[in-house]
């Protein structure tokens, strides 16, 4: 990380209502097993094919927190980008994401509140069959502009 120049994401004055970012991702076994190991989550619905086959889901599903992780990454890396912070989320997950399903996620800025330094971002996500897997909103604080006169000397730390 040190030595690489990191730019901050878009500041609140650079954002417009209607700005969007779209990405797709597939959750592979590697990511799922890392999550389960890190959290010590032993839910059989997430990994045991024999158990999941006996549920309405028919096969193992991806934990919703992993879907949120993809959304959080999009906020942190793209819209608004590095330096952003999610302060509120109101998301629903109407359909499960199954292992190896491609998920297409779309973020759209719905409102900008300069007084509170936050933006409302609409979130929608679909699986490869077109079913909605996540929908809702986030309240995000975009990166703050550096006020220091020597801020440019700290650019390597962004």
N, C-alpha and C positions, 0 to 999 in steps of 0.2 A: 504494500500500500504506500509506504513512504517512497518518495522519488517519483511517483506517478502523479501527474497533475489531475486533480478532480475538480470538475466544475459543479457549481450548485445548479439545481433545477430552476425552473421558471418562477420568478418572483411574482407576487400578487398583481403588480402593475403590468406584467407581461401576459397575463391570462385573460381569456375572453369566454363569455358564455357561449357554449357550443363547441369549444375545443374538445377533441376526442383523441383517444388512443385505443388501439385494438391489438390484441395478441392472442396467440393460441399456444396451447401446451398439452402435453400428454404426461400423466403421472405413471412412471415406470415402477417396477418392484424396488429398485434401488432407493428411490425417494421415499416410498412407503415404508420400507424397512428401517430407514434412517429415522423417520418420524416416530415409528413405533418404539424403536430403541431409545431414542432421546426422551420420550415422554413416559416410557414404561406402560404404554397403553396396550392392553392385551384383549381388546374387544374382538371376539371371534368373527364378528360381521366384517371386519376389515381384512382378514387374512385367511380364514378357514373356509375353503370351498365347500366342504361337506356341510358345515353349519349354514352358510349363506344360501346353499341350494334349497334348504328347507324353509326359507323365509320368502316373503313377497318379492325381495330383491333378486332372488334366484342365483346371484353370484356375488362375490365380495365387492364392497363399495369403498370409496375413498373417504377418509374422515373430512368433514366439512371444514375443519380448521386448515387442512391442506389447500382447499380451494381458496379460502381466505388468504392463505400465504401467497398464492399466485397474485391475488388482487393487491395485497400489500406491497409486493415486489414491483408491480406495475406503477403504483403510486411513488414508491421510493426511487425508482429508476427512470420513469418516463413522464408521468403527469401527476403532479407538477415536476417531480424529479428529486434528485439528491438534495437532502436538507428538509424534506417534507415530513410531516408528522400527522398521522391519523388520530383524531381526538374523539371521534364518535363513529359508530357503525350501526346501521339498521339494515340487516341483510336477512333474506329468507332463502332457503334451499329446497324448492318445491320438488325436485327430482334428484335422485342420487347420481353421483359420478361413479361409473364402474372402472375397474382397473383397465388401463390401456386406452381409455376413451380420450379422444381429443376434445379439449375444452376451449371454446373461443370466448374471450372476455372483452368487454367494451366498457371504457370509462368515458363519461361525458360531463363536462362542467355545466352545472345547472344554475348556479348562482354564485356571486362573489360578494363577500362582506368585508370591505376594506377596514371598517371600524374595528371588527373583532379579529382581523387578519386570518380569515378562513374562507374556504370555498366548499360548496356542496357539490359532490360528484355522484352522478347516477352510475350504477353498476348493473350490467346485464351479462349473463353468461349462458352459453348454449353448448350442448354436447354435439357430437357429429351427426346425430339424428334430428337435430333441431329442437330438442326439448330444452326448456329453461331449467338450468341447474342452480343458478343464483340470480337474485335481483334485489335491488334496494339502493341505499344511499350511504355515502360516507361524508363526514365533515373532516376536512384536511386543512392543516396550516401549511401553506407553501413555505419555502425557505425564506428566512429573513435576510435582508440585505445587510452586509457587514457595515458597521458605522465607524469603524476604526480608520484613521488616516493611513495606517500602514497595513491595511487589510491585504493588499496584494502580496506582502511578504509571507502571508499565511496560506497562499493558494495551494501549496503542496499538501495541505492538510484537509482540503475539501474533498 
